[in-house]
């Protein structure tokens, strides 16, 4: 499944165009590599997303085309969530 679609289906990012835009800004890494929206995501992959001053790292546990809202969190497991300090 494409990265942008996975992020939407898992509800890590609410809309697919937004997921695509964030990926194009190099704010998403898959397995440590900067990822484009079209990168294929598979079970076991680690996705690192930078949201402002927070970096969220998740591990893909399931890949499904459609899930209900309350089942979306079964698609991934949060590995870590860290704040970054940008004091310049």
N, CA and C atoms as an extended XYZ file, in Angstrom:
264
Properties=species:S:1:pos:R:3:atomname:S:1:resname:S:1:resid:I:1 pbc="F F F"
N         0.845       -1.176        0.000 N   UNK     1
C         0.000        0.000        0.000 CA  UNK     1
C         0.893        1.243        0.000 C   UNK     1
N         0.463        2.250       -0.743 N   UNK     2
C         1.219        3.505       -0.791 CA  UNK     2
C         1.267        4.155        0.593 C   UNK     2
N         2.354        4.848        0.862 N   UNK     3
C         2.542        5.530        2.140 CA  UNK     3
C         1.426        6.526        2.423 C   UNK     3
N         1.096        7.385        1.445 N   UNK     4
C         0.076        8.410        1.701 CA  UNK     4
C        -1.285        7.777        2.009 C   UNK     4
N        -1.610        6.687        1.342 N   UNK     5
C        -2.882        6.015        1.616 CA  UNK     5
C        -2.859        5.350        2.988 C   UNK     5
N        -1.746        4.714        3.353 N   UNK     6
C        -1.646        4.080        4.666 CA  UNK     6
C        -1.830        5.103        5.785 C   UNK     6
N        -1.205        6.276        5.640 N   UNK     7
C        -1.315        7.305        6.674 CA  UNK     7
C        -2.761        7.780        6.831 C   UNK     7
N        -3.493        7.845        5.726 N   UNK     8
C        -4.896        8.243        5.781 CA  UNK     8
C        -5.755        7.138        6.406 C   UNK     8
N        -5.588        5.897        5.928 N   UNK     9
C        -6.395        4.780        6.430 CA  UNK     9
C        -6.149        4.561        7.923 C   UNK     9
N        -4.897        4.693        8.356 N   UNK    10
C        -4.554        4.497        9.771 CA  UNK    10
C        -4.909        5.706       10.625 C   UNK    10
N        -5.276        6.796        9.960 N   UNK    11
C        -5.647        8.051       10.610 CA  UNK    11
C        -4.494        8.698       11.390 C   UNK    11
N        -3.259        8.361       10.995 N   UNK    12
C        -2.109        9.095       11.537 CA  UNK    12
C        -2.132       10.513       10.981 C   UNK    12
N        -2.587       10.638        9.726 N   UNK    13
C        -2.817       11.937        9.095 CA  UNK    13
C        -4.225       11.862        8.509 C   UNK    13
N        -5.033       12.886        8.762 N   UNK    14
C        -6.463       12.811        8.452 CA  UNK    14
C        -6.814       12.731        6.962 C   UNK    14
N        -6.058       13.442        6.121 N   UNK    15
C        -6.411       13.475        4.695 CA  UNK    15
C        -5.224       13.053        3.841 C   UNK    15
N        -5.513       12.353        2.743 N   UNK    16
C        -4.450       11.856        1.872 CA  UNK    16
C        -3.654       12.978        1.203 C   UNK    16
N        -4.303       14.058        0.722 N   UNK    17
C        -3.498       15.144        0.134 CA  UNK    17
C        -2.525       15.764        1.149 C   UNK    17
N        -2.944       15.815        2.406 N   UNK    18
C        -2.067       16.350        3.450 CA  UNK    18
C        -0.892       15.393        3.683 C   UNK    18
N        -1.161       14.094        3.686 N   UNK    19
C        -0.095       13.096        3.838 CA  UNK    19
C         0.905       13.221        2.692 C   UNK    19
N         0.393       13.414        1.491 N   UNK    20
C         1.246       13.576        0.307 CA  UNK    20
C         2.120       14.822        0.444 C   UNK    20
N         1.515       15.917        0.889 N   UNK    21
C         2.238       17.184        1.046 CA  UNK    21
C         3.347       17.051        2.097 C   UNK    21
N         3.051       16.430        3.223 N   UNK    22
C         4.043       16.261        4.290 CA  UNK    22
C         5.207       15.391        3.805 C   UNK    22
N         4.885       14.335        3.052 N   UNK    23
C         5.940       13.468        2.514 CA  UNK    23
C         6.821       14.229        1.523 C   UNK    23
N         6.203       15.077        0.704 N   UNK    24
C         6.971       15.860       -0.275 CA  UNK    24
C         7.857       16.899        0.397 C   UNK    24
N         7.563       17.243        1.646 N   UNK    25
C         8.395       18.185        2.405 CA  UNK    25
C         9.507       17.456        3.168 C   UNK    25
N         9.705       16.166        2.863 N   UNK    26
C        10.745       15.336        3.497 CA  UNK    26
C        10.568       15.228        5.007 C   UNK    26
N         9.321       15.213        5.476 N   UNK    27
C         9.056       15.109        6.908 CA  UNK    27
C         8.654       13.702        7.330 C   UNK    27
N         8.740       12.745        6.387 N   UNK    28
C         8.393       11.356        6.690 CA  UNK    28
C         9.539       10.449        6.245 C   UNK    28
N         9.911        9.521        7.139 N   UNK    29
C        10.933        8.532        6.811 CA  UNK    29
C        10.336        7.146        6.989 C   UNK    29
N        10.695        6.244        6.088 N   UNK    30
C        10.315        4.843        6.213 CA  UNK    30
C        11.595        4.043        6.328 C   UNK    30
N        11.736        3.332        7.430 N   UNK    31
C        12.951        2.551        7.714 CA  UNK    31
C        14.220        3.402        7.615 C   UNK    31
N        14.133        4.637        8.118 N   UNK    32
C        15.295        5.518        8.174 CA  UNK    32
C        15.596        6.297        6.905 C   UNK    32
N        14.842        6.064        5.843 N   UNK    33
C        15.068        6.758        4.572 CA  UNK    33
C        13.929        7.742        4.309 C   UNK    33
N        14.264        8.948        3.842 N   UNK    34
C        13.230        9.918        3.483 CA  UNK    34
C        12.350        9.277        2.414 C   UNK    34
N        11.029        9.353        2.629 N   UNK    35
C        10.096        8.630        1.764 CA  UNK    35
C         9.203        9.555        0.953 C   UNK    35
N         8.956        9.151       -0.280 N   UNK    36
C         7.996        9.844       -1.137 CA  UNK    36
C         6.610        9.259       -0.859 C   UNK    36
N         5.553        9.966       -1.262 N   UNK    37
C         4.196        9.473       -0.997 CA  UNK    37
C         3.905        8.118       -1.643 C   UNK    37
N         4.623        7.767       -2.702 N   UNK    38
C         4.346        6.536       -3.437 CA  UNK    38
C         5.087        5.306       -2.906 C   UNK    38
N         5.910        5.475       -1.877 N   UNK    39
C         6.662        4.348       -1.318 CA  UNK    39
C         5.687        3.297       -0.793 C   UNK    39
N         5.964        2.033       -1.075 N   UNK    40
C         5.117        0.955       -0.572 CA  UNK    40
C         5.434        0.668        0.887 C   UNK    40
N         4.378        0.533        1.686 N   UNK    41
C         4.508        0.247        3.111 CA  UNK    41
C         4.099       -1.204        3.339 C   UNK    41
N         4.897       -1.922        4.139 N   UNK    42
C         4.602       -3.322        4.439 CA  UNK    42
C         4.657       -3.540        5.950 C   UNK    42
N         4.122       -4.659        6.386 N   UNK    43
C         4.140       -5.008        7.807 CA  UNK    43
C         5.587       -5.074        8.278 C   UNK    43
N         5.862       -4.457        9.421 N   UNK    44
C         7.212       -4.440        9.979 CA  UNK    44
C         7.987       -3.170        9.689 C   UNK    44
N         7.510       -2.363        8.738 N   UNK    45
C         8.186       -1.101        8.423 CA  UNK    45
C         8.038       -0.108        9.571 C   UNK    45
N         9.060        0.722        9.760 N   UNK    46
C         8.999        1.797       10.750 CA  UNK    46
C         8.825        3.117       10.013 C   UNK    46
N         7.827        3.880       10.439 N   UNK    47
C         7.540        5.174        9.830 CA  UNK    47
C         7.783        6.251       10.871 C   UNK    47
N         8.591        7.247       10.500 N   UNK    48
C         8.891        8.378       11.389 CA  UNK    48
C         8.296        9.635       10.757 C   UNK    48
N         7.401       10.292       11.500 N   UNK    49
C         6.713       11.472       10.987 CA  UNK    49
C         7.032       12.665       11.886 C   UNK    49
N         7.417       13.777       11.261 N   UNK    50
C         7.679       15.002       12.008 CA  UNK    50
C         6.450       15.900       11.927 C   UNK    50
N         5.804       16.104       13.083 N   UNK    51
C         4.662       17.010       13.217 CA  UNK    51
C         5.151       18.214       14.011 C   UNK    51
N         5.459       19.315       13.356 N   UNK    52
C         5.925       20.504       14.081 CA  UNK    52
C         7.133       20.187       14.927 C   UNK    52
N         6.959       20.216       16.261 N   UNK    53
C         8.081       19.946       17.165 CA  UNK    53
C         8.011       18.553       17.787 C   UNK    53
N         7.212       17.684       17.210 N   UNK    54
C         7.082       16.317       17.703 CA  UNK    54
C         7.440       15.326       16.604 C   UNK    54
N         8.218       14.317       16.968 N   UNK    55
C         8.541       13.238       16.036 CA  UNK    55
C         7.886       11.967       16.572 C   UNK    55
N         7.025       11.376       15.757 N   UNK    56
C         6.334       10.148       16.124 CA  UNK    56
C         6.885        9.014       15.267 C   UNK    56
N         7.288        7.921       15.925 N   UNK    57
C         7.773        6.743       15.215 CA  UNK    57
C         6.812        5.599       15.479 C   UNK    57
N         6.299        4.999       14.396 N   UNK    58
C         5.362        3.888       14.519 CA  UNK    58
C         5.866        2.695       13.729 C   UNK    58
N         5.429        1.510       14.128 N   UNK    59
C         5.744        0.283       13.402 CA  UNK    59
C         4.448       -0.231       12.793 C   UNK    59
N         4.484       -0.552       11.507 N   UNK    60
C         3.300       -1.052       10.809 CA  UNK    60
C         3.033       -2.486       11.265 C   UNK    60
N         1.825       -2.735       11.793 N   UNK    61
C         1.475       -4.075       12.268 CA  UNK    61
C         0.463       -4.763       11.360 C   UNK    61
N        -0.245       -3.978       10.533 N   UNK    62
C        -1.272       -4.534        9.665 CA  UNK    62
C        -1.493       -3.578        8.499 C   UNK    62
N        -1.734       -4.125        7.318 N   UNK    63
C        -2.014       -3.285        6.155 CA  UNK    63
C        -3.380       -3.699        5.616 C   UNK    63
N        -4.339       -2.766        5.664 N   UNK    64
C        -5.697       -3.022        5.169 CA  UNK    64
C        -6.149       -1.832        4.347 C   UNK    64
N        -6.961       -2.103        3.327 N   UNK    65
C        -7.482       -1.037        2.466 CA  UNK    65
C        -8.487       -0.153        3.196 C   UNK    65
N        -9.331       -0.769        4.024 N   UNK    66
C       -10.380       -0.029        4.729 CA  UNK    66
C       -10.494       -0.548        6.159 C   UNK    66
N       -10.598        0.369        7.103 N   UNK    67
C       -10.873       -0.002        8.493 CA  UNK    67
C       -11.834        1.016        9.087 C   UNK    67
N       -12.551        0.583       10.105 N   UNK    68
C       -13.439        1.505       10.810 CA  UNK    68
C       -12.588        2.418       11.682 C   UNK    68
N       -13.158        3.545       12.013 N   UNK    69
C       -12.426        4.562       12.773 CA  UNK    69
C       -11.827        3.994       14.061 C   UNK    69
N       -12.606        3.216       14.810 N   UNK    70
C       -12.110        2.695       16.084 CA  UNK    70
C       -11.109        1.550       15.928 C   UNK    70
N       -10.942        1.032       14.700 N   UNK    71
C        -9.975       -0.034       14.455 CA  UNK    71
C        -8.684        0.490       13.821 C   UNK    71
N        -8.622        1.784       13.529 N   UNK    72
C        -7.476        2.361       12.828 CA  UNK    72
C        -6.165        2.168       13.585 C   UNK    72
N        -6.208        2.209       14.897 N   UNK    73
C        -4.974        2.081       15.678 CA  UNK    73
C        -4.412        0.662       15.666 C   UNK    73
N        -5.160       -0.307       15.140 N   UNK    74
C        -4.636       -1.676       15.045 CA  UNK    74
C        -3.643       -1.821       13.896 C   UNK    74
N        -3.563       -0.814       13.027 N   UNK    75
C        -2.666       -0.874       11.877 CA  UNK    75
C        -1.223       -0.537       12.237 C   UNK    75
N        -1.019        0.055       13.401 N   UNK    76
C         0.338        0.457       13.790 CA  UNK    76
C         0.502        0.391       15.300 C   UNK    76
N         1.766        0.428       15.715 N   UNK    77
C         2.124        0.451       17.130 CA  UNK    77
C         3.094        1.613       17.319 C   UNK    77
N         2.799        2.502       18.245 N   UNK    78
C         3.677        3.647       18.490 CA  UNK    78
C         4.926        3.152       19.217 C   UNK    78
N         6.073        3.415       18.614 N   UNK    79
C         7.348        3.004       19.213 CA  UNK    79
C         7.865        4.102       20.130 C   UNK    79
N         7.872        5.339       19.604 N   UNK    80
C         8.279        6.460       20.460 CA  UNK    80
C         7.698        7.757       19.936 C   UNK    80
N         7.597        8.692       20.857 N   UNK    81
C         7.105       10.030       20.545 CA  UNK    81
C         8.000       10.994       21.305 C   UNK    81
N         8.678       11.861       20.556 N   UNK    82
C         9.623       12.756       21.227 CA  UNK    82
C         9.446       14.193       20.760 C   UNK    82
N         9.695       15.099       21.678 N   UNK    83
C         9.665       16.538       21.370 CA  UNK    83
C        11.073       16.960       20.973 C   UNK    83
N        11.137       17.855       19.995 N   UNK    84
C        12.434       18.379       19.603 CA  UNK    84
C        12.514       19.846       20.023 C   UNK    84
N        13.654       20.193       20.550 N   UNK    85
C        13.877       21.567       20.984 CA  UNK    85
C        14.516       22.349       19.846 C   UNK    85
N        13.903       23.439       19.502 N   UNK    86
C        14.467       24.280       18.441 CA  UNK    86
C        14.838       25.646       19.011 C   UNK    86
N        15.615       25.627       20.066 N   UNK    87
C        16.084       26.870       20.672 CA  UNK    87
C        17.339       27.335       19.959 C   UNK    87
N        17.193       28.351       19.116 N   UNK    88
C        18.347       28.883       18.366 CA  UNK    88
C        18.736       30.246       18.871 C   UNK    88
